[in-house]
């Protein structure tokens, strides 16, 4: 028997930590002893039932996990291997990693970089891995350090915090947008050179505005994304990866056809393995573990539901790691 955070739909929605056995686990060719998981925005939506994220019931929450292989029938993995899992529908259609044990598909797993402990890998989690995917997308578009200010929206969140730290380490002048002015010192510690109020971006704005940003990492969507595009400099790019403000995109084609900007959609859930491995390799090189610790709060599995509620209420800064063992 082991403990898991189980989401149930009948007779009414319930999220609770309870004991289950291996018969509760889904099919898969690798069984992992999960040491740490984490809480991302999608986890918060699932655990609080604020959005129909879960599509198979009952579900073990947790789209991320890090631990060691217990058993494997797949040739590429053996007992004792250190692995990381991000996405692939885990915690949505396949029982997830907010549990002491998970059964997963071998092709979903990434070898954990030696630079990171299991805890550090989950301090990064899908949020940090997505931030790295955004940076990679901007670099493929041609972004180089010294080309101008780079805007990061939702900067005190998981994606935003890691994006600020990564971009600053790479030599970019980072401007952080946040609705939490009290966190300005935190963002400057991560490397932000300037802080702006998210209110400057979150209301409806003109289709074209004063050019400012060489590039943008946006985890917010809606009017924030539209305004970010309207303020991006000629030939710049916006990496969009989130929808905290909304799924809508109330914009015009003006920034794209008059300034030649690019809107780069960034998906972390089904990203191909080569891109995942590149992202984790770059995280091991470009993310300062000391900064990672400053943005991380740890909770036990028993406290994960309450932490998810705080996350959805906007009361969380940075990353939450969940100790599952």
N, C-alpha and C positions, 0 to 999 in steps of 0.2 A: 504494500500500500504506500502511496505517496500523495502529497498535497498538490492541488491544482486550483486555479481560479476558473470556475466553471460558470458559463452563461447559459441560462435556461429560459425558454419561451413560455412554457405551459406549467401551471394554469395561468401564470402571469410572469412577466420578465423578472428574473432574479440573477444577480451576480454575487457569487459567494465562493469562499475558499473552503474546499472540502476534500476528504480523502477519496481517492479512486485507486483502481488497480490497473495492471497492464492490459486487461481486457477492454478497458475504456479507450485505449489508444487506437488511432486509425492504422490503416495499412501503410507500410513503408519499409525500405530495406536497410535503414540505419536507425538504431535507437541511441539517443543521446542523453547523458546525464547533464541536465541544464544547471549551470551554476548561477547564472545571472540572466535576467531578461530586462525589459525596459518599458516605459510608457511613452508612446508616441501619440500624436493627435488622433490618429485612426484608432488606437487602443482606447483612448478616452471616449471617442464616439461609441465604440462597441460596448464598453463596460458601463457607460451611463445610459445606453440605449437611445442616444440622441439622433442617431442616423442608422438606416438599415444596412450597416456594414456586414453583419453576420448573415450568412446565407445557408448555413447548415447547423442543425440543433440536435443535442446540446453541443456547445462549443467550449473549448479551452481557449481563453484569450491569450494574446501575446504574439505579435507579428515578428518579433525578434527573439533570438536566443543565442547564448554562447556557453559552451561547455565541452565535454569530452565524449568521444564515441564509446559506448558500452558494447554494442554488438553491430556487426555489419555483414550483409551478404553481398555487398558491392565491392569489387576488387580495388577501387581507388581509396577506400577507407578501411581502417582497422581499429581495433580497440585501443583507446588511449590517444587517438588523434584529437587535436584541439581544433574546433570548428566554430563557424559563425553562420547563422541563418538570418536572412532579411527577406521578408515579403513572400512572393510566390503564392499568395492566397492563404498562407498560414495565419490562423486566428480569424479567418473569414469563412473559408470553405474546408479547411483542414485544421484539425485541432492543434493549438499553438503552444507557445513556450513559457507562459506564465504558470509553470509547473516544474516539479523537480525532475520530470522525465518527459521526453518527447520522442515520437516516432516519425521520421521524416524521410523524404526521398533523397537519394544520394546526389542527384544532379542539382539539388538546391543549395548544397553546402559549399562554403568557402573555407579554405584553410586559414585559421586565425594567424595573422602576422605575429612573429615572435616579439615585435615591439610592444604588443599589447597583452595585458592580462585579460581574463574573461570579463572582469568588471569593467576595465577600460574599453573593451570592445563594445559593451552595452552602454557605456557612457556616450559612445559614438552612436551606435544603433542605426536604425533606418534614417533618423533625422540627420545625423552627421554624414552618413554615407550618401544621402541625397544631396546635402550641401556640397560634397566633393563632386558628385555627378554634375551639379550646376557649374562648378568651377571648371571642370573638364570641358563642358559644353561651350562655355565662354572662351576658353583657350583654343578650342578647335575653330571657333569663329575668328580668332586672331587677337584676342585681348592679351596685352602685355603690360607689365608694370610700368608706371610712369605716364600712361596715356590719359589719365584723368580720374575723377572721382568715380567710385563704384558704390552704388546704393544697395543696401541690404534692408529689406522690409521685414517686419515681425522679428526684429533683431534680438529680443530677449528670449525668444522661443528656441526650441532645439535646433532646427535648421538654421535659423538666423545666427545663433551664438557661434556655432561651428563655422558657418560661412564667414562671419566677421574675423574669427581667429585665423582661418586658412588664408583669406585674401590679404590680411595684414602681414602674415608671415611671408607671403609671396611678393610683398613690396608694393601693394596697391594702397591708395588713399581711400579708406573706407568710411562712408557716411552711413550711420545706423539710424533707422526709423523705428521709433517705439512709442507706445502710449504710456510708458512707465518712466517719467522723468527722474524718479528717484534711483533708477538703475543706470544713470549716465556713467558713474564711476566704474561700474561693472563692465559696461561696454567698452570704455576706454582701456580698461585692463586687458580686454581681449584684443585690442588693437585699433578700435575705431578712432578716427581723428576728429570726427564731428558727429553730433547727435541732432536729429530733427524730430519734431512731434509728428506722430502718424496722422494727426488731424490735417496736416498739410497735403496729404495724399488720399485720404479716405472719403472725401466728399466729391461730388461730380465736378469735373473740370473741363477746360477747353480741349478740343481735339489736338491742337498743337500748342505747346507752351515753351517757355525759355529752355534752350538746350543746356543740359547740365551733366548728365551721367554718361560716362564712357561705357558703362555696363550696369546691369541690375541683376540681383538675385531676389526673386519675389516668391514668398511663401503665403501670400495673403489673397491674391486674386481680386475680382470685382473692381471697384473704382480705384483702389490702390494700384492695381496692375495697369489699368487704363492710363492713369496719371503718370506712372513710371514710364510707360511707352511714350507718352506725349512730351516728356522731359528728356528723353534719351538723345544724345548727340548724333549727328549725321554718321551713318555707318555703324552705329553701336548695336548692342544686343541685350536682350532681356531673357534671362533663364527663369521660366515659370514652373513652380513645382508644388504649389499649395493653394488652398481655397478657404483659409480661415475667415475671410470677410464674406466670401460667397463664390459660387460657381459661375456667376454671370461675368461678362466682359463688355461693359458699356463703353465701347470705343469706336473710332472710325478707322478707315484705312489710311488716313492722312500721314501718320508717322512712318508707315511702311513704304508708301509710294513717293512721298515728298522728301523724306530723310533717309530712306533706304535702310531702316533699322530691321533687325531680325528678332522674331519672337521664338525662342527655343523651348519647346516643351520637354520637361525632364520627368521621366517615369522611373521610379525605383523598384516597383513591385515585380515587373517582368523583365527587367533589364537583362540582356544576355550576359553569360558568365564571363566573357572576356572583359566586358566593361566593369563588371563587379570587381573582378580581380585587379584591374587597373586602379579602380577607386580605392580599394583597401591598401594597395601598395603605396599609392600617393598619400593616403592618410597616415600611414606609418612613417613616411618621410617628412610630411609638411605640417602635421598637427602636433603642437607642443603638449606633451602629457601633463605638464604643470598647469597650463591653461585649461586643459580638459577637466582637471580636478576642481578648478574654481567654478565651473559651470554645472557641477554634478551634485545631486542629492540622492542618498541611498535610503530605501525603505525595504522592509521585509514583505514577504508575500501576503501576510495577514493585513498589511496596511495599504495594499495596492488599490483597492476599491476607493478608499478615501482619497488617495493621491490622484486617482483618475478624475474624481469629482473636482478636486482643486485645480487640476490641469484645465478642465473644461470651463471653470469659472475664471480663468485668466490669472490665477494666483501663483503660478509656477514660473520660476526663472530657469532657463537652461534645460538641463537633462535630468531625468529621474531614472536611476537604475533600481531594479528590483532583485533582491537576493532571494532566490527560489529554493535553495537547499535548506 
